[in-house]
Amino acid sequence: MKWQKKGLIYCPGAEIDWAKDSALTPTPILINDDTIRVYAGFRDELGISRIGFLDLDANNPSTIKYISKKPALSIGSPGEFDDNGMILGDVIKYNNQFYMYYIGFQIVQKVKFLAFTGLALSKDGINFSRYINTPIMDRGNNERYIKAIHSVLIEKNLWRIWYASGNGWEQIDGTPFPKYNIWYTESKDGINFDNKKILCIDLQGDEYRIGRPRVYKFRDKFIMLYTAGTTKGDYLPGYAESKDGMHWIRKDYEIGIELSKHGWDSRALCYPSLLSYKDKIYMFYNGNDMGKDGFGYAILEEW
């Protein structure tokens, strides 16, 4: 692949009290023929993120049509699994209802955080309500710290799920950072999950985390974009292909997008998410410091 970067779209400022900085894990969905809605996690002055969104001109995503004035989904009550913020996993529309899979964060005393998957529903794609106040994908014996859905595809009434699973910690300069990799499971309804667990992408080299899997089906094959972090501090996107969505071949060298020489995406490039529109394919992504400077986009020039 080869991408043409089009630049930064948006970074929150002081104008909204719950959105002082960052636009984490930008997740696009086509609302109508002219509008792309990008959901993201916006941080307040304490660094706690809530889900908001921007509506963009589908023909020119640099043009912002609307910015949400209130969260589409706010944090949970004190003590709940999402009381210290959330990021987007995926948003899909099914049977005239929006399903928002999100990752809730909870601060605990001895490690950095815990992160598990919640579900919120909406009729209009603007105001979301929790399906339940507890995770729909919670910890297991081999997912003790992180279990985070990031991609959902529905094929022949089967809900296919790709998620990040964390079961350990990497000590870097005395600070514990979460270790995780990418797995696959299935569901009949998008809410209850069967016992199938298939490891899709594992760590290699000096990587200690690889996650945020975004899966698409193009030209009769599955492709996955993800983000990998190394103990040296790299935080960069990767790419893999699969015939069945379960067994993957890494082809990171083919992703076709690199760090800029300077600016908002010069030190990191992470959390890429794609959207097809007419004859174009857009990539929305974060840059330095995991989205602190907002998100931008690129257009596919060559496959």
N, C-alpha and C positions, 0 to 999 in steps of 0.2 A: 504494500500500500504506500501511497504518497499523499501527504496532507499539506494543504496551504493554510497557514495560520491567519486568522482574521482579527485577532486581538481580544482584549479584555472587554467583556460586556458590562459587568456590574460588580461593584463592591459596596456593601452597606457603609453608611457613615453615621453622623450624629442625628440624622433627622428622625429616626425611629428608635424608641428607647429599648425595644427588645431585639433590635438588629443593629448593633454598633459596628460589628465587623464580621468578616467571613461569609462565605456562601458554600457550605460544605456539600460534597457529593451531589452536584447538579444532576437532576434526573428529568429528562424531557418527555413530554407526551404531546401529541398533536390534538389540539382541542377542536379545531375546525380547519377549513381549507386555507385560512389566512393566519392562524395563531398557533404558536408553540408555547406551551406552558412549561416552565422549568421550576420544579420544586427543589428546595435546598434548605439546609440547616443554617439559620442566622443566629449568631452569638450576641448575647447581651454583654454588659460591662463586666460581668463576672465570668464570662466565657461559657455560659450555659446556652445551648442552642435550642431553638424552636423551629418548626417547619413553616416556612413561608413560600411564596412563589412570585415569579415574574411572568408576564405574558409578553411574548416577543413576536415581531413581524416574521412570519414563516418564510417570506421571500428574502428578508434581510434581517437575520437575528441580531444584528448590532442595534436595531431599533427597538427600544423598550416601549411597549404600549401601556403597561399597567404594572404596578408593584403592590403587592398585598399590604394593606394597612394594619392588619392584625394577623396573628398566626393562623394558618390552616389547621395546625395541631400544636397545642402547647404542652408543657411538661406535666408529669403526673404529680399526684399528691405526695407530701413528704413520706419517705419510707417505701414508696412504690419503685418498681424496677426502672422507671423512666423519669425519676424525679430530678435528675441532674443533666438533662438534655437528651437530644436525639439527633440522628442523621437519617437521611433517606436510604432505604433499601431499593424499593421499586414501587411504581404506580402503574396499575393496569386498569382498563375499563372492561367490565364483564357484566352482561345482562343489565345494561343501563345504570351500573353502579361502579364507582371508583373504589378500588382496593389499594390502600396505601400500606405497604410493608415498611416498617421503620425499626431502627435499632435504638433502644432505650439504654441510657447510661446511668449507672448508680455508683456513687463513690463509697468505697469501703476503706477500712483503716490500713490494711497491710499490703495491698496492691493498688495499682493505678486506678482501675475501675473494673466493673462487670458490665457486659453488654449482651442483651438478648432481644429477640424479635417480637414486636407488637404488630397489631393490625388495626387500622382505622378505616372507616367506610364513609362514603359521601355520595349524595345524589348529584351535586352540582360541581364537584371538583374544587370547591372553595372552602366549604365548612366540613370538617371531618370529625367524626365521633369514634371513640374506641369501640371495637367489637367486644372486648373484655378489658379489664384493668390489669390483667396479668399477661405474661408473654404467651403467644401461641406457639413459639418455638423456644423452649426453656433449656436449662442446663441438663446435661447427661453425664454419665461417668467419664466419657471421653470428650466432653465439651463443657468443662467445668467453669470456664470464665467467659467464653464468647461463643455465641451461636447466632449468626447474623445473616438473614436472607438478603440477597442483593439482586437476584434475577428470578423472574417467574414467566414461563411460557406455557400456554395452554394448547395442547395438541390432542384432538379427538377426545375431549372431556377429561384428559389427564393433565393435572397441574405439575409441571416439571420445575424443580426448584434447585438453584445453585446458591450455596451459602458458605460463609467463612466460619471455621471452627477453631477455637482457641483452647489450649489445654496446658499452657505453660508460660514461663516468663524468661526473657533474656535480660541479663544484667548488663547495662551499658553505663559506664562511669558511675556505678553505684545506684542507678535508677532502674527499676524493673519495667520493661516494655513487653507488651503482649506478643506471644508467638502464635501464629495461626496459618492455616492453609485452606484449600478450597475443596468442597465436597458437593455431592449431588444426592437429592432424594425426590420423592414423589408424593402426590396427594390427590384424592378424588374430589376435594372441595376447596382447596386452597387454605384450609384451616387446620385440618387434622392430617398428620403425616404418618406414612407407613414406616416400616423398620428398615427399608432399603437405605444403605449408606455406601456411597462409592467415592473413593478419593479421586479427585480430578487433577488437581495441580498441587504438587508438593514443593517443599523448599529445596533449593539447590545452591551450591557454593556458600557464600557468606550471607545469604538471605536468612532472616529470622521471622519474617512475616510476608504473606502474600494473600491478598484478599480483594474485596470490592469486585467480585466477578460480575461482568455484564455480558450476557449471552444473547446471541442473535442467530437467526437462520437466514443465510444468503446462499443462492445458487446451489441449493440442495446439500449444503453442509452447515455445520454449526461453527461459529467463531466466538471466541471469548476475549474480552479485554479485562485486564486486572491491574493491580498496582503491587509492586514488590519493594520491600525495604530491606536494606543491608546494614550490617553492624558498622560499616564505614560511613553511614549517613545518607546513602543514595535512596531516593524515593521516586521510582520511575515506572512507567506503564509497560505491560507485557501483552503478548498476543499468543493465542493457541487456536488450533483447529480440531474438529472432531466430526466423524461420520454419524455418530449416534447420540451425541450430547453427554456421554458418560465417560468415554475413553478419549483422552486428549493428547495432542502432540504440541509441545511448546515451540513457537517460532518467533520469539521475541524480536529477532533481527528484522522481521517483516512488518513491524507495526508502522514504520514510516513517519514518525514524528519525534522530534528531539527538543532538548532544552534550547531556549533562546539565548543569545549572547548577553543580554541584559534585560532587566525588567521583571515583571510579575511572575514569569514562568522560567526564570534563568537558573534557579537552584533546584527546583522540583517540578515534576509534571505528573499529576496523579488523578485518579478517579474518572477516567474517560468513560463517556456514555454516548451512544449513537442514536440518531434518529434519521429515518429515510423520509424525504419530502420531494415529491415529483421525481425529477431526475438527479437529485442531489442526496448526498449523505453528509450529515453534520456530526461533528464530534464536539460535545461540551465537556469541559474539564477544568480542574483546579490547578493552581500553580504552587508557588512557594508557601511553605508553612501550612500545608494541608488546607488551603483555601482561604487563608487570612486576608489575602488581597483580592478575593472574589473569584469569579469564573469567567472563562472566555470560550471561544469556539474556533474550529477549523473546518474546512470543506475538503472532502476527498477529491483528489485530482486524478488519481490513477490507482487501480486495484492491482 
